Structures are given as structure tokens and as C-alpha cells.
């Protein structure tokens, strides 16, 4: 499972709260946890320079809230100055991180196009899985709620599936997680195929509900061999709406996704399902970047 984890926080995303829940994160299988904060370069002068004052303030802030951890969990604090994406990639490489956790504000497509997205940038520069958490949710959890959330980050996953290469790649990644985990951190998953409706019922669907269910049943059989509890469901309607409804009814911990179009010119022309889900989902999203060729 994910034993070496990098948690990135800008303090506005609420993720710095996780410094007080190291023991709970250890119950999700984490053995090494690195808390990272990127400080922008100080650009008031002619030449940008490292803002040592803000670095010291951030280090103090993270260390102050760092809770006691069991002896088998290695905890590090890293505060560096520069561009956040570059720093994240550097630290992830240094610590050989297997998962990067970061927050994501709810934005529309135009805002994201103008200001950019750290998650979108990272998805094109790393193959390390990304766990995207909604800051408003993390900030409002009570300590008791956050304790349970940290313990069960990956217990039940929702996998949107539609027979595409990206969907098949997603299933393969979840299979690898199940095969590699030393304990049952991932216990269950729900496969959901949404047959997108255009509003014109006279147009034939590319695949029937029966065909979709048959495909899901075959994947279910394969995943159940890995000691996973698997449910399948076929829905009709708007893909994003139906997936979020399925997540609510299935009592899931996170939605798992993969896509090769997030942050690309193709997405600006036709917004992808994965990008839309990342914008609107209040559920944690476990994103698997595509393999680089």
C-alpha cells in the first residue's frame, strides 16, 4: 500500500491539521510521512530571494502541532522556497514518496485555465498517485471525525468504469494496491458504469445496460480473487451527477480516477469527466496519473 507519503499544505487547505493525526495515518499503512510547505520567493527586490522569515514561521507552525507518533513511523517536516510544483516533485523524489496528498479548491474551468492547478501540473510531471482532499471538508471535521477519516482513507473505493483504456488502467492500479497491501487497507470497491444520456432517447446507446453489467461482472470476479468485497452498478444520466450519487449511496471513502486529459488543451475544449469530478466532488479523489511513454 502507500507506506511513504508526502502531505503538501499551504495552510489555507486545512491539511496542516494532519500533523496531529500521525498515529491515525499509521493505521492506514503509512510508515513515512513528510509534511511539506512551499514558501514563494520574496520578490520585492530586483532579484527574487528566499524568504527565510516565512520559512522559519512555517517550520515552527508545523512542528508545534505535530502529534506524537509510534516509533515505527518516520515523520519529517520540509519547508522550502520556490515554485510549489517543482518543490513537490523534488521532495517526492528525495523521499521516494508513493503517494502525494494535497488540497484542491473548488474552481470552474475558466478560473483553472487562468490561474492553473497544482494537481493538473503534477499529473503531467509524475506517475505518483495523488490523493486530492477538499479543504473545506478537512477544516470542518472534528478531531474524532478526522481520526476515523485518517484511519480509513482507502477502505472503500468507488471506481467509475466505462470500458475505456483509462478505466482499464484504473482497475489495474487498484488491483496492484490490493496485491501489495500488507493488511486490508482497501477492503471494498464499487464499480459504477454510467451510460451517458444526451436527452434524445431516440438515439441508440453505444452499449446496452446488460452489456455494461456483464463487463462489470467479469471485473468483479477478478477483483474478488484479491479478497476485496466488490459491488457493481449500472446507471443512466449525467456521468458526474450519477457518480456522486453512487458515492453517497455506497458509503465510500474515496473516488478513484485516471485520465490523460486533465490540464491539457483538449480539456479546455471539451471538459473531461475526471476534471469535472475533481471540481465538484466533496469526496477525496485518488488520482492515478497515466504512465509516461
N, C-alpha and C positions, 0 to 999 in steps of 0.2 A: 504494500500500500504506500501511501505518502509518508515516508519517515523523515525526510529532510524538507522543511517548509520555510518559505520566505514570506513574511507578512509585511506588506507595504502600507504605510499610513501617512496621510498629510495632516492629521489631527482633526480635519473637518469631516472625515469619513467615519469616525467612531471606532475605527479598527485598533486604535491605541488602547482601547479598553481590554483587548485580548491579552495584554501583558499581565493582567490579574487572573488569567484563567489558563495558565500553562498546564497545570495538573489535569484540567478537564480536556485540553487538547491532546495530552498524552494518551488519554483513554480512546482517542480517535486514531491512535497508532503513530503519533509523531514522536520522533526521537531527537530531532534537532530543529529548533525554532529560531529563526533570525528575524528580529524586528528592524525594519528599515524606514528611515525618513530621509527624503531628499530635500535639501535646502537650496533654493535658487541662488545663483551667483549674484553678488551685490553689484549693481550696475549704475550706481550714482556717479561714479567717476568715469574717466575716459576709458579705462581698461577694466573689464569685469574682474572681480576677485572673489575669493572665498569669504563667506560671511561667518567668521569664527564665532562671533557672539551668538548668532542664531543656532549654530551647530551645538554650542555648549548648552544653550537653553533646551534644545530638543533632546539631547542626551540625558540631561537632568530630569526632564519630564517623563521620558520613557523608563528610566531607572527607578524613579520614585514610585511608580505604580506596578513595577514588576513583582509579581507574587512569587512565593516560594514554590519551587518545583521539586519533583522527585529526583533522586540522584542519577537516574538513567535518562534524563532529558537535558540536552545541551542547549543553553539559551544564550544568544548573542544580541547585542544592540549595535546597529550600524547607522551612523548619521554622516552623510556625505553631501558635498555641494556640487551642483551641476544640473544637467538635464535629467529629469526623472526616469525616462525610459532607458537612457544609457546607463544610469546608475543601477537600475533594477537588473538589467542584463549582466552587468559586471559582477554584482554581488551574487546573483543566482549562479553564475559560472564559478565564482570563487568557492562557494559553499556546496556546489553540485546539487542545488535545490531540485526537488522532484515536483514541487507544486508552488505556485505563486498566488498568494491571496491578496486581493485589492478591492477597493470600493469603486462603485460606479454611480454617479449621479444620474437621475432621470433626465434625459435630453431628447429633443426632437432631432430629426435628420439634419435640418439646416444648421442648428447650433453646433452639432457634432462636426459638420463639414467645415465650419468656420474656425472652431477652436481646437478641433482634434480630439482624439480619445486615446488615453494611455493604453487601455485594453486593446483597442484596434491596432495601435502601433506595435504592441508587444506580440500580438497574434501573427504578425508578419515577420518577426525577427527571432522568434524562439519556438521550439516544439514542446516546451514545458507546459503542462496543463495549467489553466488559470481558473481559480475559484473567485467569482465576482459576487460580492455581497452588497446589498443595498444599504447605504449609510443610515438612512432614516430608521431602518429596522433594527440594526445593531445598536443604535443610540438609544432606542426606547425599550430594549429588553431590560428586565430587572436582572439582578445578579443571579437569582435562581434560574430564570429562563435562559440566560446566556450560558450558564453552566451546562445545562442539558443540551443546548444547541451545539456547543463545542464538542461534547462527547459523541454526538450523533450526526456529525456533518455529512456523512456519506451513507448513512444506514439504509435509506430508501431513495432510489434514483428514478426519475421519470425520463424515459428515452423517447423523444419524438422520432418516428421512423416513417419513411416513405419510399424505400427501395432504391434511393439514390446512392452514388458512391460515398458521399459524405455520411449518410445514415449508416451504411455498412461499416465504414471506418469507425464511427462512433461505437457501434456494437462490439467491434474488435477491441477497442480500447477498454471498454467495460469488462470484457472477458479477461483481458490481461490483468486488470485490477483484481478481479475475483481469483484468478490463478495465483497471483503473487502475494495476496494478503495472508498474514500470519495468524490473524484472528478474523472473526466475522464483522469487520468494519462495514462492508457492504453486505447487507443481508437480503435485500429485496430490490426488485426493479419492476417498473410498469412500462410496457411497450405500447405506445399510442400512435396509431396511423390516422391522420385527419385527411379525409377526402374533401379537398377544397371545392366549394360551390361558388359558381360565378353569378348566381341569381337567375340564370337561364336554364331551367330544368329540362328544356327540350334538347339540350346538347348532351350527347352521351359522355359518361365518365371514362377516363382512360383505364381505370381499373375498378372492378366491382368490389363492394364490401366483402363478398365471400372470398375473392382472390386476396384481398388485403389481409383478411383474418387467417387464411391459410399460410401466407408468408410469415405472419407474426407467430403462428403456432409452431412453425419449424424453428424459428429463432428461440422461442420459449423452451422447446425441448433441449436445444443446445445449451442454453444458459443454465437450465436446471441441473445439468450434469456437474456444474460447478458449485452445487449446494446453495443456489440462490432461489429465493421464492419469487416467482415471476407471474405477473398478470398481463393480459393483453386487452386492448380495447380499440375498436374502430369507430370513429366519429365523422360527422359531416358538418361543414360550415367553414367559418373563418379559422385558419390554422392557429394563429396566435391566440384568439379567444378560446378555442376549444382546448388547446394545450394547457392554458392557465386554469380552465375549468377542471380539466382532468387532474391537474396537480392538486387543486383544492380537495377534490373528492378522494384522491388516492392517498392522502396523508403522507406526502413525500418530503424528503429532506432537501433535495436539490434537483434541478433540471440539468441533465447532461446534454451537451450540444457539440457539434463540429461544423465548421463552414470555412470555405476558402475565399469568400467574397467580402467579409467584414472589412470596412475601411478602404475598399478598392473603388476604382471608377465605376465598376459595374454596379456596386451598391448605391452609388449616388444616382444612377439612372433608374434602377429598379431595386427598391429597398428589400433586402433579403429577410427571410423568415427569422434567421438567427439574430440579426441585428435588431429587428423589431422586438423580439422576445427579450433581448437584453435591455432594451429601453423601457419595457412595460412590466417586466416580471418583478414582483416583490420577493420571489423565491431566490435563494442562492443559485447561481448558474455555474456548473462545472464545464468549462470550455476546453476542448481538445483542439489546438491548432493543427492544421494539416501538416503532414510530413513534407519537408523540403526536398525538391528533386535535384 
